Amino acid sequence: MGVPVPRRRFPVFVLLIQIAIIASASPAALSVDVLKSTGGVPAHIAGRFRNPIGFQQSAFGQYFIFDRRAHAVFGIDEALESVWEIIQIGAEPGRIIDPTAFACAPDGTFVVADAPNNRERIQVFSPVGFRIGGFFLPGRVRARVVFENLVLNGIGTLQYTGTSILMSWPETGGLVTEFELGGAARRTFGLLRRTGHEDDRELHLALNSGIPLVDPTGGFYFVFQTGDPVFRKYDREGRLLFERHMQGHELDSALANLPTTWPTRKADEGELPLVQPTIRTAAVDRAGNLWVSFVVPYTYVFDRDGDKVRTIQFRAAGIVAPNGLFFGKNGRILVTPGLYAFEMAGQAGEAGSAGQGGSAGAGGSARPPVLPVPPVLPILPIPPVQAP
């Protein structure tokens, strides 16, 4: 008989250590930045409002509160010490009734969409509330996307540039329609996306509803609010620059549960498909970064090239799921519900911090620091087991 050869035992703990090192090298960009409220409208003023869904600020500091349930617009001074009513309830010109949307320009002029006698109207006001223009929309835009009793398509998506008004209006055959302040349609741009439901017109149009946004650095964004979360970037002339699909593990469950068939609901316009949004709101900061808040309480930030650079959760008394975002003076983010204010750079602390840098400033965008990634050691080969 030969001499038995002892078995060589491979140190398994070495392999486990190497696997742990690889697992620890996950990119820091996957962490969630928790932005904690740094202020907002004081409680003794906020308690006056019934359903404030708009919280915006002019370049000269005045705040505007759009209170949908009160059918009114309020002003608050920059020091957040006094409040006054700017626009009152009423169907006549210069007042608002059944309002659905609000938008403010840097010069303090603002627009309100309402519906006197069930007709959709847009009015333009000066900072002190004088009516300086307005028009009725031709026909009626159907309420195809409704969430928490808010109409999120059509007139509910209006954006105000100070010289024109942008709306999502896929009935025209394009994603975005731009109106002059007198009501004339200036142009339509953006091809409708393929949905696989072109044979069902109402559903096809609902899946092409979205939020048009102005990029302060030039051009436009369009964020699809329903179905697969996608956004597009257009140049100043309305030419498509790129399209991006929004993905992340925070959205996995919501995307896995997207319907393939939609029930119908009865509305004033007849039977319409019941289409729920995947996106609650979106906005563009002064550096041209796109912020998208989903129905799940997370917000993704994309840079001007369309790359995701941050994942954010807003936290005040609890986690806040924004239905309104606005970038005010000094880089502060104004958020509804709650009338809270946040700093763009975030705070150190739970769930992955955005860094120690404080405010990002009026013209910049804060990104989380890039943490050094430990080197990945090669996995040693496992020696063959020799037979005795």
Secondary structure as UniProt FT lines:
FT   HELIX           12..23
FT   TURN            24..25
FT   HELIX           28..30
FT   STRAND          33..40
FT   HELIX           43..46
FT   TURN            47..48
FT   STRAND          52..57
FT   TURN            59..60
FT   STRAND          63..67
FT   TURN            68..71
FT   STRAND          72..76
FT   TURN            78..79
FT   STRAND          83..87
FT   TURN            93..94
FT   STRAND          101..104
FT   TURN            106..107
FT   STRAND          110..114
FT   HELIX           116..118
FT   STRAND          121..125
FT   TURN            127..128
FT   STRAND          131..136
FT   STRAND          145..147
FT   TURN            148..149
FT   STRAND          150..151
FT   HELIX           154..157
FT   STRAND          159..160
FT   STRAND          164..168
FT   HELIX           170..172
FT   STRAND          174..180
FT   TURN            181..182
FT   STRAND          185..191
FT   TURN            198..199
FT   HELIX           201..206
FT   TURN            207..208
FT   STRAND          210..214
FT   TURN            216..217
FT   STRAND          220..224
FT   STRAND          230..234
FT   TURN            236..237
FT   STRAND          240..245
FT   HELIX           249..251
FT   HELIX           252..256
FT   STRAND          264..267
FT   TURN            268..269
FT   STRAND          270..273
FT   STRAND          279..284
FT   TURN            286..287
FT   STRAND          290..294
FT   STRAND          299..302
FT   TURN            304..305
FT   STRAND          308..315
FT   STRAND          319..320
FT   STRAND          324..327
FT   HELIX           329..331
FT   STRAND          332..336
FT   TURN            337..339
FT   STRAND          340..343
FT   TURN            344..345
FT   TURN            350..351
//
